[in-house]
Every structure is written in structure tokens, then in C-alpha cells.
């Protein structure tokens, strides 16, 4: 791992970047402007009641209460609310929002998605450095609808960390679109992507989320994974993460995002490369 890069990629810098990107997007507010007050009231009350029950159950002291206030302020100042929510809450939100699907159910998005990655066609190599670390990996697949029809012109947006566990645009010294690309299926619904296998990594631990992890005695590891967004006209957007067999943190991912059906089955070859096939089935949009 590059010492210079590792030292420079701080939780504060990464968190600030994630928060800035999310805050610049005003659509989350627009999307819920018509939510009835009764629904807001019910969810807010139930969250508060759950917190109250925890305080009573464990008889929280004033010292602990004041430490909690200080920590919550620090989370905001560190820009780590996107990280906190994506790691410890999003997997449940994703679960309830995809439980109706007949096709792939997906996984969390995480805080490091950037739209409009460079287009690479139906088969291509994701942008990467000449000396990019990691096992060369070719991923082939087909995208169909739940009725079996192929989806030509579907989009596969792929992004993932490098061999040091860092994402482009969220850590210094990495080319802007490194390991980020958009692929479009051919008429037969197929695609082929040339990339490298990413490495497991720890979420940032030098900020407020790291304080929580240390205080609770947790680990901070995420298993190696590929992020994807798969879309096609008239179909629901699928966001997923794909994992690799044998990773020691597949069973205790800090983000609780691993599902058995999302674990790949790569074939490793004598020349040091690997190939894998993984298809997607998309659900039509609800009428």
C-alpha cells in the first residue's frame, strides 16, 4: 500500500467530499415533499421511542449523554453522516424497498458513487492506471427482464476501490475516473468488462465513525466488492454490490450488505487472470 496515499486519504477529506456531493443534490427533498405529515410523525415518533427505550434499558448516564451529543456534532463536522447512514442503516432500507422484486434484489449503494462515468460500449476496459494493482478480471454477463426478454441498450455503471482500498474522487493522487465506467449492452443484452479484482478495505477510522467502532470494539472491514447500477428503459433501477468467495469478512461485513446470491464464482487461470459470469434480471417498473 502506498504510504503517502494512505496517510493523505483521511476520513475528514473523504467525508467532506461525500457530504458535499450529496448536499449539492436537492432532489432528496423534492422526492418527499408530498409525504403526508402523518407518516413523518409516525416514523419520527417510533425512532424517538426506540431511542428512549434504549436509554431506559441501559440507564444512560449524563456523562454518556453528553458524550453522545459531542459525538453527533463531530459526525456532522467530519462530514461523516453519509458514511454512518450508508454503513449502518442503508442495508435495511434497501431490503424493504426491493422485497417485492422477482429479479435481482441488489445491495447498498454506499457513499462513493459518482454519475456520468466514461462510456465504454458493450465490451471495454474500465479506466485504470498502467500499473493498476489487482488480478486482471473479465466479467461477462447478460441483462434480461423478468419475462426472459433480453434488454439491449441497458446500462451497467461500475465502480470499485483500488488495490489499496481507495476510490477515485474520494482520495488524493488517483486519476479522476479511475476504476469507474459505464457499459451499454448490445442488442443481445450482453456486456463484457475488463477490470481488476479489488481488495478488502476498512472504512475510514480516523474520524467520528472510527471513534464509534473503537469504543464498541467492532472491526471496520468491508469485503472486496464491485459496485454496480444497472438500468434499462421501463425497468426498475438495480443497485448492487458483487462479492468474492473466500473473503473472511463476507460473513461479518461492517455494512451488513453481503447476500449469498451476490457472491461471484470467478475462474482463475494459469496466466494470472480471472474470468467470471454474472447476469442480471430487472423488474419492469410498476404501472
C-alpha positions, 0 to 999 in steps of 0.5 A: 500500500502506498504510504503517502496515499494512505496517510493523505486519504483521511476520513475528514477529506473523504467525508467532506467530499461525500457530504458535499456531493450529496448536499449539492443534490436537492432532489432528496427533498423534492422526492418527499415533499408530498409525504403526508405529515402523518407518516413523518410523525409516525416514523419520527415518533417510533425512532424517538421511542426506540431511542428512549427505550434504549436509554431506559434499558441501559440507564444512560448516564449524563456523562454518556449523554453528553458524550453522545451529543459531542459525538453527533456534532463531530459526525456532522463536522467530519462530514461523516453522516453519509458514511454512518447512514450508508454503513449502518442503516442503508442495508435495511432500507434497501431490503424493504424497498426491493422485497417485492422484486422477482429479479435481482434484489441488489445491495447498498449503494454506499457513499462513493458513487459518482454519475456520468462515468466514461462510456465504454460500449458493450465490451471495454476496459474500465479506466485504470492506471498502467500499473493498476494493482489487482488480478486482471478480471473479465466479467461477462454477463447478460441483462434480461427482464423478468419475462426472459426478454433480453434488454439491449441498450441497458446500462451497467455503471461500475465502480470499485476501490483500488488495490489499496482500498481507495476510490477515485474522487474520494482520495488524493493522487488517483486519476479522476475516473479511475476504476469507474465506467459505464457499459451499454449492452448490445442488442443481445443484452450482453456486456463484457468488462475488463477490470481488476479484482479489488481488495478488502478495505476498512472504512475510514477510522480516523474520524467520528465513525472510527471513534464509534467502532473503537469504543464498541470494539467492532472491526471496520472491514468491508469485503472486496466488492464491485459496485454496480447500477444497472438500468434499462428503459421501463425497468426498475433501477438495480443497485448492487454490490458483487462479492468474492468467495473466500473473503473472511469478512463476507460473513461479518461485513461492517455494512451488513450488505453481503447476500449469498446470491451476490457472491461471484464464482470467478475462474482463475487461470494459469496466466494470472487472470480471472474470468467470471459470469454474472447476469442480471434480471430487472423488474419492469417498473410498476404501472 
